[in-house]
């Protein structure tokens, strides 16, 4: 499925949630969609668990 179709489906789901369930439902669908996106990327192998817990690397280590 192309990213345009995925975006269309996600937008429609958020629109329906906002229309029928109000702003709270809109936020819930958006948050669960973000969690699903991250889990999907993790299961596809695009993300590593250590990427969330590693500190940023700096080129200059002087204080």
C-alpha positions as CSV (number, residue, x, y, z in Angstrom):
1,X,0.0,0.0,0.0
2,X,1.4,3.4,-0.9
3,X,2.1,6.1,1.7
4,X,-0.6,8.3,0.1
5,X,-3.3,5.6,0.7
6,X,-2.1,5.1,4.2
7,X,-2.3,8.9,4.8
8,X,-5.7,9.0,3.3
9,X,-7.0,6.2,5.5
10,X,-5.4,7.7,8.6
11,X,-6.9,11.1,7.8
12,X,-10.4,9.6,7.3
13,X,-10.1,7.7,10.6
14,X,-9.2,10.9,12.4
15,X,-12.0,12.8,10.7
16,X,-14.6,10.2,11.7
17,X,-13.3,10.1,15.2
18,X,-13.4,13.9,15.5
19,X,-16.9,14.1,14.0
20,X,-18.6,11.3,15.9
21,X,-16.6,11.2,19.1
22,X,-15.4,14.7,19.7
23,X,-12.0,16.1,20.3
24,X,-11.1,13.5,23.0
25,X,-11.8,10.7,20.5
26,X,-9.7,12.5,17.9
27,X,-6.7,12.7,20.3
28,X,-7.1,9.1,21.3
29,X,-7.1,7.9,17.7
30,X,-4.1,10.1,16.8
31,X,-2.1,8.8,19.8
32,X,-3.0,5.2,19.1
33,X,-2.1,5.7,15.4
34,X,1.3,7.1,16.4
35,X,1.9,4.1,18.7
36,X,0.9,1.7,15.9
37,X,3.2,3.5,13.5
38,X,6.2,3.2,15.8
39,X,5.4,-0.5,16.5
40,X,5.0,-1.2,12.8
41,X,8.4,0.4,12.0
42,X,10.0,-1.6,14.8
43,X,8.5,-4.9,13.6
44,X,9.6,-4.1,10.0
45,X,13.1,-3.7,11.3
46,X,13.4,0.1,10.5
47,X,13.9,1.0,14.1
48,X,16.1,-0.5,16.9
49,X,15.0,-0.4,20.5
50,X,18.3,1.3,21.5
51,X,17.5,4.3,19.3
52,X,15.0,5.5,21.9
53,X,17.3,5.2,24.9
54,X,20.7,6.3,23.5
55,X,21.9,9.8,24.2
56,X,22.7,12.2,21.5
57,X,26.3,12.0,20.3
58,X,28.1,15.3,20.2
59,X,31.2,16.0,18.2
60,X,32.7,18.3,20.9
61,X,33.1,16.6,24.2
62,X,35.0,19.5,25.9
63,X,33.4,21.2,28.9
